[in-house]
Amino acid sequence: MGTSKRYADGNARRRFNREAESHALVPRTLSDVERGGDPVQQGEPVAVRAWVDYGNASAQVLGSAVAWTRRCVRVIWTDSHDRQQEAWLWAGAVERVDR
């Protein structure tokens, strides 16, 4: 039998995101001023790897880009406790990945 891609992906994401959780519980998100006045685009979620700032440390997470502007991206991810986290991040901190 083959491996379920759906569950394998979720397990890998939780393991990867555990690193972020070890630093802090609340990610830092960009303020409205930092995001600027650019229009927000939304579309189908795109798989991404992103650097998230937790104030005292930064860590990479695997998640989905769900909205973006010219300068920043709104990323959502699920931590190992099945809690959904989200943050607006600088576009340079986010890269698309193949799932």
C-alpha positions as CSV (number, residue, x, y, z in Angstrom):
1,M,0.0,0.0,0.0
2,G,1.1,3.5,-0.6
3,T,1.5,6.3,1.9
4,S,-1.3,8.8,2.2
5,K,0.1,12.1,0.9
6,R,-2.4,14.0,2.9
7,Y,-1.4,12.6,6.3
8,A,2.3,12.3,5.4
9,D,2.3,16.0,4.5
10,G,0.6,17.0,7.8
11,N,3.0,14.9,9.9
12,A,6.0,16.5,8.1
13,R,4.6,20.0,8.6
14,R,4.0,19.4,12.3
15,R,7.6,18.1,12.8
16,F,9.0,21.0,10.9
17,N,6.9,23.6,12.8
18,R,7.9,22.2,16.2
19,E,11.1,24.1,15.9
20,A,9.2,27.4,15.8
21,E,7.1,26.4,18.8
22,S,10.1,25.8,20.9
23,H,10.9,29.5,20.8
24,A,7.6,31.1,21.6
25,L,3.9,30.8,21.1
26,V,2.9,34.0,19.3
27,P,4.4,34.9,16.0
28,R,5.1,38.6,15.2
29,T,2.9,39.9,12.4
30,L,3.5,43.1,10.4
31,S,1.5,46.1,11.4
32,D,-0.9,48.0,9.1
33,V,1.7,50.7,8.8
34,E,4.5,48.2,7.9
35,R,2.2,46.5,5.3
36,G,1.6,49.9,3.6
37,G,-1.4,50.9,1.5
38,D,-0.9,48.4,-1.3
39,P,-4.0,46.5,-2.3
40,V,-4.4,42.9,-0.9
41,Q,-4.7,40.1,-3.4
42,Q,-6.2,36.8,-2.4
43,G,-6.3,33.5,-4.3
44,E,-5.9,29.8,-3.9
45,P,-3.5,28.9,-1.0
46,V,0.0,28.4,-2.2
47,A,2.4,26.0,-0.3
48,V,5.3,28.0,1.2
49,R,8.2,27.8,3.6
50,A,8.5,31.0,5.6
51,W,10.7,32.6,8.2
52,V,8.6,33.7,11.2
53,D,9.8,36.1,13.8
54,Y,8.9,35.2,17.4
55,G,10.5,38.2,19.0
56,N,13.3,36.3,20.7
57,A,14.0,34.0,17.8
58,S,13.1,33.2,14.2
59,A,12.2,29.8,12.7
60,Q,11.0,28.4,9.5
61,V,7.5,27.0,9.1
62,L,5.7,25.2,6.3
63,G,2.3,26.6,5.5
64,S,0.2,28.3,2.9
65,A,0.2,31.9,1.5
66,V,-3.4,33.0,1.4
67,A,-3.1,36.7,0.7
68,W,-0.3,39.1,-0.4
69,T,0.6,42.6,-1.4
70,R,3.6,43.9,-3.4
71,R,5.7,43.8,-0.2
72,C,4.3,41.2,2.1
73,V,2.5,37.8,2.4
74,R,-0.1,36.5,4.8
75,V,0.9,33.0,5.8
76,I,-1.1,30.4,7.8
77,W,0.3,27.2,9.2
78,T,-0.7,24.5,11.7
79,D,1.5,23.8,14.7
80,S,2.1,20.4,16.3
81,H,-0.9,21.0,18.6
82,D,-3.2,21.4,15.6
83,R,-3.6,25.1,16.3
84,Q,-3.7,27.4,13.3
85,Q,-1.2,30.2,13.4
86,E,-1.0,33.2,11.0
87,A,1.1,36.2,10.3
88,W,1.8,38.9,7.7
89,L,5.4,38.5,6.7
90,W,7.8,40.4,4.5
91,A,7.8,38.8,1.0
92,G,11.5,38.1,1.1
93,A,10.9,35.8,4.1
94,V,8.6,33.6,2.1
95,E,9.4,31.1,-0.6
96,R,7.1,28.8,-2.7
97,V,7.6,25.0,-2.3
98,D,6.3,22.0,-4.1
99,R,4.1,19.7,-2.2
